[in-house]
Amino acid sequence: MKKSKRREGFSSGLAAFFATLGSAVGLGNIWKFPYVVGDNGGAAFLLVYLICIVFIGLPIMISEFYVGRKTRKNVMGAVQELSSKKGWSIIGIIGILSAYFVMFFYSGVAGWVYSYVFKILKGDFNRATAESVQQQFTNTTLGPTVPVIWQIIVIAVVSIILIAGVKNGIERITKTLMPILLILILICDIRALMLPGVKESFTFLFKADFTQLTSKGILLAMGLAFFKLSLGMGTMVTYGSYFTKKDNMFGTAAKVAISDTIVSLLVGIAVFSAVFSFNMVPSTGPGLLFMTIPLVFTKIPFGKVLLFAFFVLASIAATTAFISMFEVLVAYYTEQKGMSRKKAVILNAIVIAAIGVFSTLSVSEGAVFEQIKIFGMGIFDLFDYISSNILLPLGGLGTGLLVGYVVPKEDIKKELSNNGKLKVEKIVDIYYFILKYVTPIFLIIIFLSSLGVLQKVIKLIS
Ligand code: PHE
């Protein structure tokens, strides 16, 4: 008899939690969250974001865990196992596509973060001012060679960890480093609380002004929720497939969503305190993090050490999140296409680098590909927009519908309660109701209103 190859997995519930948290916490919290919140007016946007996390993100995360752990397969294999109808494979296709699109730009931003570690060591921020940090950001991103080299370094690092495998690579890295990141962000906040702009920062983040909210803003808030919790791509299906049969999936999902949101808020407070203390504007765009954090750490004891540590940990957070996207592809190519792990990693790394370069060199004014516009967007923004605001929500909607309407409820109950060992009956019922009726309706309304369809219908009726 042919012996089937044993599939790797995480060794414990704690390891699964840290790996999943390592996927969720990344550039999304540190880089994207502050600048998107800043671009969209603050508190009102934040409130919509939080609603999306609870009513869309959490139910979909639990569903993705379910799909993965039940089938023990990559995203494509998993959806094909759950339904014999071919149409559901679209979830797998969207997952794979979005993994590519996100990695094309994520690798570039991760490259900027890595490069900051060395800039800090070199002393580039020794006497940082608002103007000098802006200049430093332009120098970093303009290119053409430096940002590309850093992007390739990031892709290489991630590839090496992935070739090492699930336990030796992913698990070992995430378990030790996530807690340290949290401590550093807290230190950053303590410093930020002493800055003069801290009050304005709180007002901006927590005092909602609904006149600032647009239907496009609502779509962006939902897209950010998907991006933040690594949903819609099949990441949580893939990681769910590595969970042990003893893991409590409700508990893991809740802990990850809460910790992730806390990290985003803590970073937000630090960034906006700097924004308001140094007369900058919140809507600075993708450079916001890079132009504020160096200022937070100036003129304090150990400032340079703390700044260095912050960017080291940001690099690590970016790396563990990047690993989780790449693992979607690696699981797919090894299990569905029979490739070796090494080959799947190397071939995809080449594709990501080759296309990713175009997005990286489209950000700074004067960069080589800055002039190229598609649908009015630069390449970087386009990759980000298509993945976060269209592909991830669609992939998530697909998974939600598959679990809510195709899989029998009894099966879901059995899997989520670990065969009746966990007493989660009530929670399953609440989750199932929200997944079936609330999540898809919210999602579809947000889509339609961002396309202007809803507004037209309302006008027609009234
Ligand atoms: N959640 C990650 C972050 O915030 C990004 C991510 C998106 C990871 C989708 C995996 C899948 O940085």
Boltz pocket constraint, residues with backbone or C-beta under 6 A from the ligand:
constraints:
  - pocket:
      binder: B
      contacts: [[A, 23], [A, 24], [A, 25], [A, 26], [A, 27], [A, 28], [A, 29], [A, 102], [A, 226], [A, 227], [A, 228], [A, 229], [A, 230], [A, 231], [A, 233], [A, 235], [A, 317], [A, 321], [A, 322], [A, 324], [A, 325]]
      max_distance: 6.0
